[in-house]
Amino acid sequence: MKLLDSMLEYNKYFVKFEEYQKYKTEDKYPAKRVVMFTCMDTRLVDLATKSLNLAQGDVKVVKNAGAILTHPFGSVMRSLIMAVYMLKADEIIVMGHHDCGMQSIDPNLVLEKMKERGISNETLDILQYSGIDLNKWLHGFDDIFESVSHDVNMIINHPLMPKDIPVHGLVINPEDGKVEVVVNGYSNMKD
């Protein structure tokens, strides 16, 4: 049985026996009025929220590879802004983690893997010629604390972000859930 087929088969059981009941929330708004931007690492699926006593319905979660904010008007920033203005989030958490796959990643290795999976040199050349620096685009970060600080600063200084929103920067250890504070958003709020 293929993966999707097995997942859909389980879904029939899930619905029939009302397993969804334990995941119901009051509404679509985060109960603790917070949005978290974190990495898509599989170790953080539950750990990122549970380590901070955030339960189902407490938080909006936005994820990408490495929790890297690459553009002030990209989809991640749009999601954070929507969470603040439309989904009642009053605080933002940026959570990076130790042992992240995006730390010190070699863009050349990624490009080689692309070629092995059928992406042609011609396609890569066209992208480079079009002004897309694939080495820069594929590069993650060198230091997790600097990366989290960068994200926090980009959010705080965004022209569309209200100045009364605390933006916290945290780093979690995916082995034991210990969280370190990089930026305490309450002390960095602009007047």
Order of alpha helices (4+ residues) and beta strands (2+ residues): alpha-beta-alpha-beta-alpha-beta-alpha-alpha-alpha-alpha-beta-beta
